[in-house]
Amino acid sequence: MGTTPTKTIDADGKKQRSGHRRLQPDDREKLIVQEAIKFFAEVGFEGRTRDLAKRIGVTQPLLYRYFPNKETLIERVYQEVYLGRLRPEWSLMVIDRSIPLRQRLLTFYSEYQKAIFNYEWVRIFMFSGLRGVGINERYLGVLGERILRPICSELRAENGFPDILQVPILEEEMELVWSLHGQFFYRAVRKLIYNLPVPDDLSQILVYDIESYLEMAPRELAKLFDSQ
């Protein structure tokens, strides 16, 4: 006589055949986050959690057991996609004066460019801005404090300008470094949002961007300090 396959009850209350591996809570949470990143990148933040749950193959109550509401899930996506890719060592490298500033910027932006040339990173960022979720402001605030303001300080030190403790960073100064930084993001937008071609090898363009900044920014800063 044949035997009837035994069944187990998964965490979502559904019967599963005994041959199916039951996910541990940590693994299931990671799966939810991974699928949420893909989901929000595809459909934006208007996407419903019930549709996400269906896509994952769990019930909505189970999803809420891990993330009580949509906002907490979006917060986790922010932590994973943005803060998780903003590497702590970058902040230390930018201020390491044992290395010429040009080389520090080349190394940082070479690595940063690879981190943001990513479908989920760019699309979620754009959807966040359109939906007013707040990811943009928070991330750019962290980026400004950890990377861009230190670049301003290092540029001053490299060119013999007053320390930022003597003269606070000027608005025009931040605009100069934002202009540099924005070029890397815009290339990712061109490719992943506009579907326009960008060079396969961006290394030489990166050199051009940084050398242009290092030549132009000190000249403009000198004018600003002379006018004060």
Secondary structure, DSSP 4 states (H G I P E B T S, - for coil): ---PPPEEE-TTS-EEETTSPPPPHHHHHHHHHHHHHHHHHHH-TT--HHHHHHHHTS-HHHHHHHSSSHHHHHHHHHHHHTGGGS-HHHHHHHT-TTS-HHHHHHHHHHHHHHHH--HHHHHHHHHHHHHT-SHHHHHHHHHIIIIIHHHHHHHHHHHTPPPTTTSPPPHHHHHHHHHHHHHHHHHHHHHHTS-----S--HHHHHHHHHHHHHHHHHHHHHHHHH-
